Amino acid sequence: MYLAGEWASDPFRHNKPRCWRREKTQRQENELPIAEMFLSVQGEGINAGTPSVFLRTYFCNLTCSWCDTKYTWLNQDASRSGIDYQPMTADAVYEKVMAYGCKHLVVTGGEPLMHQRALLPLLSALKKAGVSVEVETNGTLEPSAEMVEVVECFNVSPKTSNSLVDARLRTRRGPLEAFSRNRKAWFKFVTSDSHDIDEVEELISAYGLPRDRVMLMPEGIDAEALLVKSRWLVDVCKERGYRFTPRLQILLYGNRRGT
């Protein structure tokens, strides 16, 4: 599990914002860097179509080429509190989530598991209030046992070479094997072409990912491109026993923030 205090020995240190450790020590333990919060429907994964509050954290440990939320990390080395993100206490986030009156929360990013110390009391309180919690993660950081207890679903999106991220950063055995043993975890792969399918098969074999929990999602930020890739991917899913997941937010609203 990644903790801010382990920065010096962390293999991700060259791919994380230098300011993160300093800012972490300056903030209270229960503060979170929030990029945005909004009410929509979950557009991807096993809970697609579910009305959801989205809690998007700032900072990421990967820099995927096709990422559609680059505003959560693109200038993170020079990020400014109160401008690039809003520092919020767990209590403040809790009140805002509950005000939406929605019983499903999607914690996304960025990479939210970079903040699990601060997230844990918030998610524990929300679970007690009857809110189902889903966490979207890139699968490079292992959640603590306490996080696993309060989270209903992990929407894990391991990256392939189409992300243009070094394999040593995007693929980590410990976290992926832990998620493969966790029945709360589903695995979502951003897919562009047949080479990506070969890589998915390699990851399934290398890390024991359960095939019936693997989902293929077309890469793209416009409806036409998604529909073209979706027709091909559905056939692949039928042939290989994967699930298919759409990108409803793009199909419904286009590539816009807050949707």
ROZAMAR-469215 format. One line per 3 residues: number of its first residue (from 1); their letters; for each residue x, y, z of C-alpha. Coordinates in steps of 0.5 Angstrom, whole numbers. Example, Ala and Ser with C-alpha at 12.3 -4.5 7.8 and 13.67 -1.06 7.14 Angstrom:
1) AS) 25,-9,16 ~ 27,-2,14
end
This chain:
1) MYL) 0,0,0 ~ 3,7,-2 ~ 3,12,4
4) AGE) 6,19,3 ~ 11,18,8 ~ 14,12,4
7) WAS) 16,17,-2 ~ 24,16,-2 ~ 23,8,-3
10) DPF) 17,8,-7 ~ 19,6,-15 ~ 14,11,-17
13) RHN) 17,17,-14 ~ 20,19,-21 ~ 12,19,-24
16) KPR) 9,23,-18 ~ 9,30,-16 ~ 15,33,-12
19) CWR) 10,37,-9 ~ 6,32,-6 ~ 10,30,0
22) REK) 11,37,2 ~ 3,39,2 ~ 1,32,5
25) TQR) 5,34,11 ~ 2,41,11 ~ -5,39,11
28) QEN) -9,36,16 ~ -9,28,16 ~ -17,28,14
31) ELP) -16,33,8 ~ -17,31,1 ~ -15,35,-5
34) IAE) -21,35,-9 ~ -21,36,-17 ~ -29,36,-17
37) MFL) -36,33,-15 ~ -42,32,-19 ~ -48,28,-20
40) SVQ) -49,24,-26 ~ -50,16,-28 ~ -44,12,-28
43) GEG) -42,11,-35 ~ -37,5,-34 ~ -36,-2,-31
46) INA) -40,-6,-28 ~ -45,-1,-25 ~ -46,3,-31
49) GTP) -52,7,-31 ~ -53,7,-24 ~ -54,14,-21
52) SVF) -48,16,-18 ~ -44,22,-14 ~ -37,23,-17
55) LRT) -32,25,-12 ~ -26,26,-16 ~ -19,27,-13
58) YFC) -13,31,-15 ~ -6,28,-17 ~ -4,21,-21
61) NLT) 2,17,-21 ~ 1,15,-28 ~ 1,20,-34
64) CSW) -3,16,-40 ~ -3,19,-47 ~ -11,18,-48
67) CDT) -13,20,-41 ~ -19,25,-41 ~ -18,27,-34
70) KYT) -11,30,-35 ~ -13,36,-31 ~ -12,32,-25
73) WLN) -5,31,-26 ~ -2,35,-32 ~ 1,40,-28
76) QDA) 1,37,-21 ~ 9,39,-20 ~ 6,46,-20
79) SRS) -1,45,-17 ~ -4,50,-13 ~ -8,49,-7
82) GID) -15,53,-8 ~ -14,53,-15 ~ -12,47,-19
85) YQP) -16,43,-13 ~ -20,45,-7 ~ -17,42,0
88) MTA) -23,39,4 ~ -24,36,10 ~ -27,29,11
91) DAV) -33,32,14 ~ -34,37,9 ~ -34,32,3
94) YEK) -39,28,7 ~ -44,33,8 ~ -44,35,1
97) VMA) -44,28,-1 ~ -50,27,3 ~ -54,33,0
100) YGC) -54,30,-6 ~ -59,25,-4 ~ -56,19,-8
103) KHL) -54,13,-5 ~ -48,11,-10 ~ -41,14,-9
106) VVT) -36,13,-15 ~ -29,15,-12 ~ -24,17,-18
109) GGE) -19,21,-20 ~ -13,22,-21 ~ -11,16,-17
112) PLM) -15,16,-11 ~ -12,10,-7 ~ -6,15,-7
115) HQR) -10,18,-1 ~ -13,12,2 ~ -11,15,9
118) ALL) -15,21,9 ~ -21,17,5 ~ -22,12,10
121) PLL) -26,16,15 ~ -30,19,10 ~ -32,12,7
124) SAL) -33,9,13 ~ -38,14,15 ~ -41,14,8
127) KKA) -42,6,9 ~ -45,7,16 ~ -50,12,13
130) GVS) -52,7,7 ~ -48,10,1 ~ -45,4,-3
133) VEV) -38,6,-5 ~ -34,5,-11 ~ -27,6,-12
136) ETN) -24,7,-19 ~ -16,5,-19 ~ -11,4,-24
139) GTL) -9,-2,-20 ~ -2,0,-18 ~ -3,1,-11
142) EPS) -6,-4,-6 ~ -12,-2,-2 ~ -11,-3,6
145) AEM) -15,-8,9 ~ -19,-3,12 ~ -21,0,5
148) VEV) -23,-7,2 ~ -28,-7,8 ~ -31,-1,7
151) VEC) -31,-1,-1 ~ -37,-4,-4 ~ -33,-5,-11
154) FNV) -27,-4,-14 ~ -27,-1,-21 ~ -20,-3,-23
157) SPK) -17,-1,-30 ~ -10,-4,-31 ~ -6,0,-37
160) TSN) -3,-3,-43 ~ 2,-1,-48 ~ -3,4,-51
163) SLV) -3,8,-45 ~ 5,10,-47 ~ 7,9,-40
166) DAR) 13,5,-38 ~ 11,-2,-36 ~ 15,-2,-30
169) LRT) 10,4,-27 ~ 4,1,-30 ~ 4,-6,-28
172) RRG) 5,-8,-21 ~ 5,-15,-19 ~ 3,-15,-12
175) PLE) -3,-10,-13 ~ -6,-14,-19 ~ -5,-20,-15
178) AFS) -9,-18,-9 ~ -14,-15,-13 ~ -15,-22,-17
181) RNR) -16,-25,-10 ~ -21,-20,-8 ~ -29,-21,-11
184) KAW) -30,-14,-10 ~ -26,-12,-16 ~ -27,-12,-23
187) FKF) -22,-11,-29 ~ -23,-6,-34 ~ -19,-5,-40
190) VTS) -19,1,-45 ~ -18,-2,-52 ~ -16,0,-59
193) DSH) -14,-5,-63 ~ -13,-13,-63 ~ -6,-12,-60
196) DID) -9,-9,-54 ~ -13,-16,-53 ~ -6,-20,-54
199) EVE) -4,-16,-48 ~ -10,-17,-44 ~ -9,-24,-45
202) ELI) -2,-24,-42 ~ -4,-20,-36 ~ -10,-25,-35
205) SAY) -5,-31,-35 ~ 1,-27,-31 ~ -3,-25,-25
208) GLP) -9,-29,-25 ~ -14,-24,-27 ~ -21,-28,-27
211) RDR) -24,-28,-34 ~ -31,-27,-32 ~ -29,-20,-29
214) VML) -25,-18,-34 ~ -29,-12,-38 ~ -27,-9,-45
217) MPE) -28,-2,-46 ~ -27,2,-53 ~ -22,8,-53
220) GID) -25,14,-55 ~ -28,21,-53 ~ -33,22,-59
223) AEA) -39,18,-60 ~ -38,16,-67 ~ -31,13,-65
226) LLV) -34,9,-59 ~ -39,6,-63 ~ -35,3,-69
229) KSR) -30,0,-64 ~ -36,-2,-59 ~ -38,-7,-65
232) WLV) -32,-10,-66 ~ -31,-11,-58 ~ -37,-14,-57
235) DVC) -35,-20,-62 ~ -29,-20,-58 ~ -33,-21,-52
238) KER) -37,-26,-54 ~ -31,-30,-57 ~ -27,-30,-51
241) GYR) -32,-29,-45 ~ -30,-22,-43 ~ -36,-17,-41
244) FTP) -37,-11,-45 ~ -37,-4,-42 ~ -39,3,-46
247) RLQ) -37,10,-44 ~ -44,12,-43 ~ -42,19,-41
250) ILL) -39,20,-48 ~ -45,18,-51 ~ -50,22,-47
253) YGN) -46,28,-46 ~ -40,28,-50 ~ -33,29,-47
256) RRG) -35,34,-42 ~ -33,35,-35 ~ -38,34,-29
259) T) -41,29,-33
end
